[in-house]
Amino acid sequence: MNLTEIQEYFSSNLVIFKNNDIINQSVSKETVDILYKIGLPNHNTFGGDYEFFGNVELLDEKYLKLGTKNTFINEPFGLCIHIETQQIIGRTHYSEGIRTYTINKNLKPISNIHIFKRFSNEVKIPQTLGEYHLNHPKYAQELKDRLMTIAKDDVNTDFWYSSIGEMELGVL
């Protein structure tokens, strides 16, 4: 799978980011290229609709907020790049404070989103492995296998690990 295939798959849902000094000074060249040349797709995954703005906001002097997630419980959420580690972070505000968790090791695995969307559209929604509520462990394994082909390290991050685990249990 290459970036051209990803661009074609998401086409009109890709948001290209505006050239910005904060981005240029804070992230790797590879990340800059993804943000400026490819873009990030507005999409739906576990727990909500991700929406990107095409610009960034600096939070706590260490997070670049790229977008947000609209969820059914309306908690304030930021999808961010941690400037020091380049990790993709989910940053959620709860009544007890701000919680962060790792989604991907860096922005390169935009292909994770592509794999998830293709999995949903081609396997999960048409229930090709049998009725989902009876076969959720098979679906979880299929998603994990697909993710492992391109981003083995990311399968064990907070987001993908817990999401696949919840799918195995039938929660998602």
C-alpha positions as a Python dict, from the first residue, in 0.01 Angstrom:
ca = {
    (1, 'M'): (0, 0, 0),
    (2, 'N'): (137, 339, -93),
    (3, 'L'): (44, 698, -25),
    (4, 'T'): (-108, 745, -372),
    (5, 'E'): (-352, 461, -301),
    (6, 'I'): (-442, 622, 32),
    (7, 'Q'): (-496, 960, -138),
    (8, 'E'): (-723, 802, -397),
    (9, 'Y'): (-920, 611, -133),
    (10, 'F'): (-991, 917, 83),
    (11, 'S'): (-982, 1177, -200),
    (12, 'S'): (-1236, 1445, -101),
    (13, 'N'): (-1202, 1374, 273),
    (14, 'L'): (-834, 1476, 287),
    (15, 'V'): (-755, 1804, 460),
    (16, 'I'): (-427, 1964, 349),
    (17, 'F'): (-262, 2178, 617),
    (18, 'K'): (-155, 2538, 561),
    (19, 'N'): (218, 2610, 566),
    (20, 'N'): (285, 2723, 920),
    (21, 'D'): (600, 2817, 1116),
    (22, 'I'): (482, 2619, 1420),
    (23, 'I'): (457, 2303, 1208),
    (24, 'N'): (784, 2370, 1026),
    (25, 'Q'): (977, 2417, 1353),
    (26, 'S'): (812, 2139, 1553),
    (27, 'V'): (784, 1822, 1347),
    (28, 'S'): (994, 1601, 1121),
    (29, 'K'): (1025, 1658, 745),
    (30, 'E'): (827, 1340, 686),
    (31, 'T'): (540, 1472, 900),
    (32, 'V'): (556, 1810, 723),
    (33, 'D'): (530, 1633, 387),
    (34, 'I'): (225, 1435, 501),
    (35, 'L'): (48, 1743, 638),
    (36, 'Y'): (125, 1972, 340),
    (37, 'K'): (123, 1731, 45),
    (38, 'I'): (-110, 1444, 138),
    (39, 'G'): (-330, 1572, 419),
    (40, 'L'): (-525, 1390, 687),
    (41, 'P'): (-867, 1235, 624),
    (42, 'N'): (-1181, 1335, 807),
    (43, 'H'): (-1316, 994, 903),
    (44, 'N'): (-1511, 786, 1153),
    (45, 'T'): (-1343, 525, 1373),
    (46, 'F'): (-1393, 392, 1723),
    (47, 'G'): (-1580, 640, 1935),
    (48, 'G'): (-1644, 925, 1697),
    (49, 'D'): (-1587, 1134, 1390),
    (50, 'Y'): (-1238, 1277, 1345),
    (51, 'E'): (-1225, 1623, 1193),
    (52, 'F'): (-914, 1811, 1082),
    (53, 'F'): (-896, 2187, 1037),
    (54, 'G'): (-596, 2244, 810),
    (55, 'N'): (-417, 2445, 1077),
    (56, 'V'): (-272, 2373, 1420),
    (57, 'E'): (-300, 2500, 1775),
    (58, 'L'): (-17, 2477, 2028),
    (59, 'L'): (-133, 2330, 2362),
    (60, 'D'): (74, 2326, 2682),
    (61, 'E'): (385, 2421, 2480),
    (62, 'K'): (425, 2054, 2376),
    (63, 'Y'): (125, 1941, 2172),
    (64, 'L'): (26, 2049, 1822),
    (65, 'K'): (-350, 2003, 1795),
    (66, 'L'): (-433, 1887, 1442),
    (67, 'G'): (-801, 1820, 1485),
    (68, 'T'): (-1078, 1699, 1708),
    (69, 'K'): (-1317, 1410, 1751),
    (70, 'N'): (-1691, 1453, 1784),
    (71, 'T'): (-1818, 1189, 2025),
    (72, 'F'): (-2150, 1084, 2167),
    (73, 'I'): (-2050, 1214, 2513),
    (74, 'N'): (-1913, 1547, 2383),
    (75, 'E'): (-1591, 1546, 2582),
    (76, 'P'): (-1335, 1802, 2460),
    (77, 'F'): (-1080, 1610, 2256),
    (78, 'G'): (-767, 1700, 2065),
    (79, 'L'): (-577, 1485, 1818),
    (80, 'C'): (-221, 1608, 1862),
    (81, 'I'): (143, 1554, 1776),
    (82, 'H'): (368, 1550, 2081),
    (83, 'I'): (649, 1784, 1972),
    (84, 'E'): (928, 1606, 2162),
    (85, 'T'): (841, 1245, 2071),
    (86, 'Q'): (650, 1300, 1742),
    (87, 'Q'): (387, 1055, 1872),
    (88, 'I'): (24, 1101, 1777),
    (89, 'I'): (-163, 1165, 2100),
    (90, 'G'): (-529, 1172, 2193),
    (91, 'R'): (-583, 1444, 2454),
    (92, 'T'): (-913, 1431, 2639),
    (93, 'H'): (-1050, 1657, 2912),
    (94, 'Y'): (-1245, 1484, 3186),
    (95, 'S'): (-1377, 1629, 3509),
    (96, 'E'): (-1076, 1483, 3692),
    (97, 'G'): (-830, 1641, 3450),
    (98, 'I'): (-659, 1599, 3115),
    (99, 'R'): (-576, 1247, 2997),
    (100, 'T'): (-342, 1170, 2710),
    (101, 'Y'): (-285, 841, 2533),
    (102, 'T'): (-76, 727, 2238),
    (103, 'I'): (-251, 653, 1911),
    (104, 'N'): (48, 602, 1679),
    (105, 'K'): (425, 624, 1713),
    (106, 'N'): (426, 902, 1449),
    (107, 'L'): (213, 1039, 1168),
    (108, 'K'): (355, 806, 903),
    (109, 'P'): (96, 533, 972),
    (110, 'I'): (-181, 736, 810),
    (111, 'S'): (-215, 398, 644),
    (112, 'N'): (-359, 265, 975),
    (113, 'I'): (-667, 477, 911),
    (114, 'H'): (-680, 348, 555),
    (115, 'I'): (-657, -13, 676),
    (116, 'F'): (-926, 43, 938),
    (117, 'K'): (-1166, 205, 690),
    (118, 'R'): (-1113, -70, 432),
    (119, 'F'): (-1157, -333, 705),
    (120, 'S'): (-1485, -168, 810),
    (121, 'N'): (-1619, -130, 457),
    (122, 'E'): (-1499, -461, 314),
    (123, 'V'): (-1511, -700, 610),
    (124, 'K'): (-1697, -574, 917),
    (125, 'I'): (-1999, -400, 763),
    (126, 'P'): (-2079, -676, 512),
    (127, 'Q'): (-2000, -930, 791),
    (128, 'T'): (-1781, -1147, 568),
    (129, 'L'): (-1661, -1349, 869),
    (130, 'G'): (-2012, -1428, 990),
    (131, 'E'): (-2244, -1236, 1218),
    (132, 'Y'): (-2030, -981, 1400),
    (133, 'H'): (-2184, -1031, 1747),
    (134, 'L'): (-2112, -1406, 1724),
    (135, 'N'): (-1766, -1379, 1565),
    (136, 'H'): (-1611, -1061, 1708),
    (137, 'P'): (-1281, -1237, 1798),
    (138, 'K'): (-1236, -1326, 1429),
    (139, 'Y'): (-1297, -965, 1329),
    (140, 'A'): (-1050, -841, 1590),
    (141, 'Q'): (-785, -1082, 1463),
    (142, 'E'): (-847, -979, 1102),
    (143, 'L'): (-802, -611, 1189),
    (144, 'K'): (-490, -687, 1392),
    (145, 'D'): (-342, -895, 1108),
    (146, 'R'): (-406, -615, 859),
    (147, 'L'): (-248, -354, 1086),
    (148, 'M'): (53, -579, 1152),
    (149, 'T'): (138, -581, 780),
    (150, 'I'): (233, -213, 784),
    (151, 'A'): (270, -82, 1139),
    (152, 'K'): (360, -364, 1375),
    (153, 'D'): (469, -128, 1654),
    (154, 'D'): (146, 72, 1644),
    (155, 'V'): (-70, -234, 1711),
    (156, 'N'): (61, -220, 2068),
    (157, 'T'): (-5, 150, 2131),
    (158, 'D'): (-275, 252, 2377),
    (159, 'F'): (-537, 322, 2111),
    (160, 'W'): (-504, 25, 1876),
    (161, 'Y'): (-425, -227, 2151),
    (162, 'S'): (-728, -132, 2360),
    (163, 'S'): (-955, -100, 2054),
    (164, 'I'): (-862, -446, 1925),
    (165, 'G'): (-898, -585, 2278),
    (166, 'E'): (-1247, -435, 2309),
    (167, 'M'): (-1336, -577, 1969),
    (168, 'E'): (-1218, -924, 2083),
    (169, 'L'): (-1454, -895, 2380),
    (170, 'G'): (-1743, -775, 2165),
    (171, 'V'): (-1762, -429, 2320),
    (172, 'L'): (-1690, -251, 1991),
}
